[in-house]
């Protein structure tokens, strides 16, 4: 993977993570956190899609690596909701 391809992949992950956090209505952090949430969301979304037998659609291929946009956004929203609930339970605040 080239440096440019890696940077584009990071940008797409950040956008997906940011959209997922917006859908969840909770912000976990800044741009770096959005990138991490985007990648974790992609894994969660793909795992859920495979367990439910749902197809992979709207994937972007960058330097031979595919990134599932829709499942990354859905997984990011689920991950953000879980993290918000855990933070609320363990700290007693929002």
MMTF fields as JSON, N, C-alpha, C and O atoms, coordinates in Angstrom:
{
  "mmtfVersion": "1.0.0",
  "mmtfProducer": "UNKNOWN",
  "numBonds": 375,
  "numAtoms": 376,
  "numGroups": 94,
  "numChains": 1,
  "numModels": 1,
  "chainsPerModel": [1],
  "groupsPerChain": [94],
  "chainIdList": ["A"],
  "bondAtomList": [4, 2, 8, 6, 12, 10, 16, 14, 20, 18, 24, 22, 28, 26, 32, 30, 36, 34, 40, 38, 44, 42, 48, 46, 52, 50, 56, 54, 60, 58, 64, 62, 68, 66, 72, 70, 76, 74, 80, 78, 84, 82, 88, 86, 92, 90, 96, 94, 100, 98, 104, 102, 108, 106, 112, 110, 116, 114, 120, 118, 124, 122, 128, 126, 132, 130, 136, 134, 140, 138, 144, 142, 148, 146, 152, 150, 156, 154, 160, 158, 164, 162, 168, 166, 172, 170, 176, 174, 180, 178, 184, 182, 188, 186, 192, 190, 196, 194, 200, 198, 204, 202, 208, 206, 212, 210, 216, 214, 220, 218, 224, 222, 228, 226, 232, 230, 236, 234, 240, 238, 244, 242, 248, 246, 252, 250, 256, 254, 260, 258, 264, 262, 268, 266, 272, 270, 276, 274, 280, 278, 284, 282, 288, 286, 292, 290, 296, 294, 300, 298, 304, 302, 308, 306, 312, 310, 316, 314, 320, 318, 324, 322, 328, 326, 332, 330, 336, 334, 340, 338, 344, 342, 348, 346, 352, 350, 356, 354, 360, 358, 364, 362, 368, 366, 372, 370],
  "bondOrderList": [1, 1, 1, 1, 1, 1, 1, 1, 1, 1, 1, 1, 1, 1, 1, 1, 1, 1, 1, 1, 1, 1, 1, 1, 1, 1, 1, 1, 1, 1, 1, 1, 1, 1, 1, 1, 1, 1, 1, 1, 1, 1, 1, 1, 1, 1, 1, 1, 1, 1, 1, 1, 1, 1, 1, 1, 1, 1, 1, 1, 1, 1, 1, 1, 1, 1, 1, 1, 1, 1, 1, 1, 1, 1, 1, 1, 1, 1, 1, 1, 1, 1, 1, 1, 1, 1, 1, 1, 1, 1, 1, 1, 1],
  "groupList": [{"groupName": "UNK", "atomNameList": ["N", "CA", "C", "O"], "elementList": ["N", "C", "C", "O"], "formalChargeList": [0, 0, 0, 0], "bondAtomList": [1, 0, 2, 1, 3, 2], "bondOrderList": [1, 1, 2], "singleLetterCode": "X", "chemCompType": "L-PEPTIDE LINKING"}],
  "groupTypeList": [0, 0, 0, 0, 0, 0, 0, 0, 0, 0, 0, 0, 0, 0, 0, 0, 0, 0, 0, 0, 0, 0, 0, 0, 0, 0, 0, 0, 0, 0, 0, 0, 0, 0, 0, 0, 0, 0, 0, 0, 0, 0, 0, 0, 0, 0, 0, 0, 0, 0, 0, 0, 0, 0, 0, 0, 0, 0, 0, 0, 0, 0, 0, 0, 0, 0, 0, 0, 0, 0, 0, 0, 0, 0, 0, 0, 0, 0, 0, 0, 0, 0, 0, 0, 0, 0, 0, 0, 0, 0, 0, 0, 0, 0],
  "groupIdList": [1, 2, 3, 4, 5, 6, 7, 8, 9, 10, 11, 12, 13, 14, 15, 16, 17, 18, 19, 20, 21, 22, 23, 24, 25, 26, 27, 28, 29, 30, 31, 32, 33, 34, 35, 36, 37, 38, 39, 40, 41, 42, 43, 44, 45, 46, 47, 48, 49, 50, 51, 52, 53, 54, 55, 56, 57, 58, 59, 60, 61, 62, 63, 64, 65, 66, 67, 68, 69, 70, 71, 72, 73, 74, 75, 76, 77, 78, 79, 80, 81, 82, 83, 84, 85, 86, 87, 88, 89, 90, 91, 92, 93, 94],
  "secStructList": [7, 7, 2, 2, 2, 2, 2, 2, 2, 2, 2, 2, 2, 2, 2, 2, 2, 2, 2, 2, 2, 2, 2, 2, 6, 7, 7, 7, 7, 1, 2, 2, 2, 2, 2, 2, 2, 2, 2, 2, 2, 2, 2, 2, 2, 2, 2, 2, 2, 2, 2, 2, 6, 7, 7, 7, 7, 1, 3, 3, 3, 3, 6, 6, 3, 3, 3, 3, 2, 2, 2, 2, 2, 2, 2, 2, 2, 2, 2, 2, 2, 2, 2, 2, 2, 2, 2, 2, 2, 2, 2, 1, 7, 7],
  "xCoordList": [0.848, 0.0, 0.895, 1.873, 0.549, 1.331, 0.953, -0.069, 1.774, 1.512, 0.233, -0.571, 0.046, -1.159, -2.405, -3.421, -2.33, -3.45, -3.774, -4.942, -2.735, -2.931, -3.578, -4.468, -3.152, -3.734, -5.196, -6.025, -5.506, -6.899, -7.745, -8.879, -7.204, -7.911, -8.162, -9.239, -7.188, -7.379, -8.455, -9.254, -8.473, -9.48, -10.884, -11.819, -11.028, -12.333, -12.773, -13.946, -11.845, -12.178, -12.596, -13.523, -11.93, -12.289, -13.686, -14.455, -14.013, -15.345, -16.413, -17.446, -16.161, -17.136, -17.291, -18.408, -16.195, -16.262, -16.997, -17.774, -16.758, -17.468, -18.958, -19.762, -19.332, -20.759, -21.397, -22.512, -20.704, -21.227, -21.425, -22.422, -20.475, -20.613, -21.766, -22.48, -21.95, -23.06, -24.405, -25.342, -24.496, -25.734, -26.034, -27.193, -24.987, -25.172, -25.492, -26.041, -25.154, -25.429, -24.45, -24.775, -23.252, -22.243, -20.883, -20.614, -20.033, -18.713, -17.664, -17.584, -16.866, -15.832, -14.53, -13.709, -14.324, -13.078, -12.888, -13.85, -11.628, -11.307, -11.101, -11.702, -10.243, -10.03, -9.367, -9.773, -8.362, -7.687, -8.65, -8.617, -9.493, -10.486, -11.5, -11.954, -11.858, -12.786, -12.188, -12.907, -10.887, -10.218, -10.284, -10.61, -9.975, -10.005, -11.418, -11.628, -12.386, -13.787, -14.227, -14.997, -13.758, -14.092, -13.575, -14.293, -12.324, -11.771, -12.447, -12.771, -12.663, -13.359, -14.783, -15.285, -15.427, -16.775, -16.826, -17.796, -15.782, -15.747, -15.686, -16.359, -14.882, -14.802, -16.114, -16.578, -16.708, -17.984, -19.075, -19.847, -19.141, -20.158, -20.023, -21.021, -18.793, -18.59, -18.917, -19.468, -18.584, -18.895, -20.409, -20.917, -21.126, -22.589, -23.197, -24.13, -22.681, -23.2, -22.981, -23.853, -21.83, -21.575, -22.439, -22.883, -22.687, -23.534, -24.992, -25.695, -25.443, -26.826, -26.996, -28.121, -25.906, -25.98, -26.293, -26.878, -25.914, -26.176, -25.022, -23.879, -25.307, -24.248, -23.336, -23.69, -22.162, -21.234, -21.513, -21.342, -21.939, -22.199, -21.599, -21.321, -21.402, -20.766, -19.411, -19.192, -18.524, -17.154, -16.241, -16.404, -15.297, -14.304, -13.005, -12.555, -12.401, -11.142, -10.007, -10.011, -9.039, -7.876, -6.629, -6.389, -5.849, -4.621, -4.868, -4.054, -5.974, -6.266, -6.951, -7.312, -7.139, -7.813, -9.207, -9.361, -10.217, -11.579, -12.0, -11.652, -12.747, -13.24, -14.752, -15.231, -15.517, -16.979, -17.572, -17.622, -18.012, -18.495, -19.745, -19.774, -20.76, -22.032, -21.846, -22.35, -21.128, -20.946, -20.028, -20.163, -19.11, -18.257, -19.071, -18.862, -19.997, -20.843, -21.768, -21.911, -22.39, -23.292, -22.512, -22.947, -21.377, -20.551, -20.019, -19.921, -19.673, -19.192, -20.284, -20.018, -21.505, -22.621, -22.87, -23.101, -22.823, -23.02, -21.901, -22.157, -20.662, -19.516, -19.589, -19.298, -19.974, -20.093, -21.189, -21.005, -22.324, -23.4, -22.963, -23.264, -22.257, -21.783, -20.789, -20.861, -19.865, -18.889, -19.554, -19.15, -20.567, -21.289, -22.029, -22.034, -22.648, -23.348, -22.373, -22.657, -21.232, -20.239, -19.684, -19.472, -19.454, -18.946, -19.979, -19.636, -21.231, -22.3, -22.445, -22.647, -22.344, -22.49, -21.328, -21.534, -20.102, -18.927, -18.545, -17.907, -18.906, -18.547, -19.725, -19.547, -20.929, -22.113, -22.391, -23.16, -21.782, -22.021, -22.139, -21.851, -22.564, -22.743, -21.557, -21.533],
  "yCoordList": [-1.174, 0.0, 1.24, 1.317, 2.185, 3.412, 4.369, 4.191, 5.362, 6.366, 7.129, 7.4, 7.473, 8.197, 7.343, 7.84, 6.072, 5.168, 5.022, 4.978, 4.946, 4.842, 6.102, 6.016, 7.256, 8.508, 8.649, 9.144, 8.218, 8.241, 7.288, 7.614, 6.111, 5.157, 5.736, 5.545, 6.433, 7.087, 8.164, 8.307, 8.918, 9.964, 9.36, 9.868, 8.294, 7.647, 7.059, 7.154, 6.453, 5.909, 7.022, 6.839, 8.17, 9.293, 9.812, 10.125, 9.902, 10.369, 9.381, 9.78, 8.09, 7.073, 7.074, 6.964, 7.196, 7.257, 8.49, 8.42, 9.612, 10.843, 10.764, 11.221, 10.183, 10.018, 9.059, 9.299, 7.979, 7.026, 7.654, 7.389, 8.49, 9.18, 10.175, 10.341, 10.829, 11.768, 11.056, 11.545, 9.887, 9.113, 8.634, 8.572, 8.297, 7.831, 8.986, 8.77, 10.2, 11.354, 11.514, 12.116, 10.981, 11.045, 11.179, 10.529, 12.01, 12.244, 11.646, 12.021, 10.726, 10.091, 10.878, 10.682, 11.755, 12.498, 13.216, 13.519, 13.484, 14.253, 13.416, 12.354, 13.905, 13.287, 11.916, 10.976, 11.786, 10.503, 9.451, 8.297, 9.848, 8.919, 8.542, 7.399, 9.474, 9.165, 8.146, 7.286, 8.227, 7.244, 5.865, 4.878, 5.8, 4.522, 3.961, 2.769, 4.824, 4.393, 3.916, 2.962, 4.555, 4.14, 2.752, 1.945, 2.459, 1.131, 0.068, -1.013, 0.359, -0.593, -0.802, -1.926, 0.266, 0.163, -0.693, -1.42, -0.614, -1.452, -2.928, -3.758, -3.248, -4.643, -5.106, -6.211, -4.284, -4.643, -4.781, -5.739, -3.838, -3.877, -5.088, -5.732, -5.414, -6.599, -7.877, -8.816, -7.92, -9.093, -9.277, -10.386, -8.185, -8.269, -8.667, -9.468, -8.118, -8.448, -9.92, -10.562, -10.457, -11.867, -12.772, -13.823, -12.39, -13.195, -13.19, -14.187, -12.091, -11.981, -12.404, -12.47, -12.687, -13.097, -11.954, -12.171, -10.738, -9.563, -9.337, -9.679, -8.767, -8.578, -7.396, -6.506, -7.429, -6.309, -5.393, -5.788, -4.179, -3.232, -1.89, -1.594, -1.086, 0.223, 0.15, 0.768, -0.616, -0.718, 0.103, 0.125, 0.763, 1.525, 0.731, 0.307, 0.527, -0.205, 0.785, 1.583, 0.714, 1.593, 0.714, 0.029, 0.735, -0.066, -1.54, -2.175, -2.075, -3.483, -3.819, -4.974, -2.845, -3.051, -2.447, -1.29, -3.222, -2.687, -2.216, -2.825, -1.132, -0.553, -0.406, 0.317, -1.088, -1.07, 0.189, 0.302, 1.113, 2.394, 2.236, 2.721, 1.569, 1.455, 0.693, 1.117, -0.429, -1.214, -0.51, -0.715, 0.305, 1.079, 2.123, 2.334, 2.774, 3.777, 3.11, 3.595, 2.002, 1.295, 0.756, 0.907, 0.137, -0.381, 0.719, 0.533, 1.861, 2.998, 3.524, 3.865, 3.593, 4.05, 3.068, 3.485, 1.783, 0.777, 0.842, 0.81, 0.934, 1.021, 2.272, 2.214, 3.394, 4.637, 4.535, 4.992, 3.941, 3.76, 2.884, 3.186, 1.806, 0.918, 1.639, 1.515, 2.388, 3.123, 4.201, 4.426, 4.871, 5.893, 5.262, 5.817, 4.117, 3.43, 2.944, 3.053, 2.414, 1.965, 3.129, 3.014, 4.234, 5.406, 5.905, 6.298, 5.888, 6.357, 5.427, 5.897, 4.12, 3.161, 3.233, 3.233, 3.296, 3.225, 4.563, 4.568, 5.679, 6.973, 7.687, 8.6, 7.285, 7.924, 9.301, 10.075, 9.612, 10.892, 10.69, 9.612, 11.732, 11.645, 12.11, 12.106],
  "zCoordList": [0.0, 0.0, 0.0, 0.744, -0.83, -0.927, 0.208, 0.87, 0.414, 1.442, 1.126, 2.019, -0.135, -0.534, -0.309, 0.177, -0.659, -0.426, 1.045, 1.43, 1.872, 3.32, 3.873, 4.719, 3.416, 3.887, 3.459, 4.224, 2.248, 1.785, 2.627, 2.979, 2.951, 3.791, 5.188, 5.752, 5.74, 7.039, 6.975, 7.901, 5.886, 5.716, 5.627, 6.246, 4.871, 4.745, 6.08, 6.44, 6.817, 8.141, 9.094, 9.883, 9.032, 9.894, 9.575, 10.483, 8.303, 7.905, 8.362, 8.9, 8.149, 8.58, 10.093, 10.598, 10.817, 12.274, 12.76, 13.713, 12.115, 12.485, 12.224, 13.037, 11.085, 10.785, 11.777, 12.241, 12.106, 13.086, 14.451, 15.123, 14.866, 16.15, 16.106, 17.095, 14.982, 14.847, 14.915, 15.545, 14.256, 14.316, 15.73, 16.138, 16.475, 17.844, 18.793, 19.873, 18.393, 19.237, 20.375, 21.399, 20.204, 21.257, 20.599, 19.589, 21.159, 20.588, 21.515, 22.684, 21.006, 21.807, 21.821, 22.717, 20.862, 20.816, 19.501, 18.795, 19.177, 17.984, 16.746, 16.586, 15.873, 14.566, 14.686, 14.001, 15.537, 15.715, 16.251, 15.825, 17.173, 17.72, 16.647, 16.605, 15.787, 14.692, 13.734, 13.225, 13.48, 12.628, 13.275, 12.615, 14.558, 15.27, 15.311, 15.086, 15.6, 15.635, 14.246, 14.143, 13.195, 11.836, 11.512, 10.921, 11.895, 11.644, 12.51, 12.017, 13.783, 14.658, 14.158, 14.161, 13.733, 13.184, 11.933, 11.717, 11.098, 9.894, 10.27, 9.66, 11.27, 11.714, 12.343, 12.059, 13.184, 13.812, 12.756, 12.782, 11.839, 10.793, 9.895, 9.571, 9.482, 8.647, 9.405, 8.83, 10.684, 11.497, 11.593, 11.425, 11.864, 11.932, 10.591, 10.545, 9.517, 8.191, 7.865, 7.279, 8.239, 7.957, 8.83, 8.367, 10.081, 10.962, 10.515, 10.682, 9.956, 9.498, 8.045, 7.548, 7.364, 5.966, 5.021, 3.96, 5.391, 4.564, 3.592, 3.898, 2.429, 1.426, 1.769, 2.543, 1.166, 1.273, 0.094, -1.059, 0.378, -0.697, -0.355, 0.807, -1.371, -1.303, -0.599, 0.443, -1.196, -0.711, -1.61, -2.83, -1.001, -1.754, -1.731, -0.667, -2.896, -2.988, -3.19, -4.127, -2.289, -2.347, -2.294, -1.299, -3.349, -3.446, -3.126, -2.456, -3.595, -3.396, -2.088, -1.864, -1.222, 0.058, -0.033, -0.421, 0.322, 0.268, 1.652, 2.663, 1.682, 2.929, 2.806, 1.932, 3.678, 3.571, 4.203, 5.428, 3.392, 3.886, 4.76, 5.89, 4.249, 4.969, 6.275, 7.315, 6.231, 7.452, 8.442, 9.648, 7.971, 8.872, 9.625, 10.82, 8.932, 9.586, 10.612, 11.735, 10.218, 11.142, 12.338, 13.48, 12.087, 13.177, 14.069, 15.282, 13.499, 14.297, 15.21, 16.363, 14.708, 15.538, 16.689, 17.824, 16.396, 17.453, 18.467, 19.671, 18.008, 18.917, 19.791, 20.985, 19.201, 19.958, 21.015, 22.144, 20.658, 21.635, 22.803, 23.957, 22.504, 23.568, 24.467, 25.69, 23.882, 24.681, 25.527, 26.668, 24.984, 25.746, 26.917, 28.016, 26.699, 27.787, 28.858, 30.051, 28.44, 29.417, 30.227, 31.434, 29.561, 30.284, 31.286, 32.402, 30.886, 31.771, 32.985, 34.104, 32.765, 33.855, 34.836, 36.05, 34.309, 35.176, 35.807, 36.86, 35.215, 35.802, 36.417, 37.223, 36.048, 36.607, 36.009, 36.579, 34.88, 34.221, 32.732, 32.212, 32.051, 30.601, 29.889, 28.659]
}
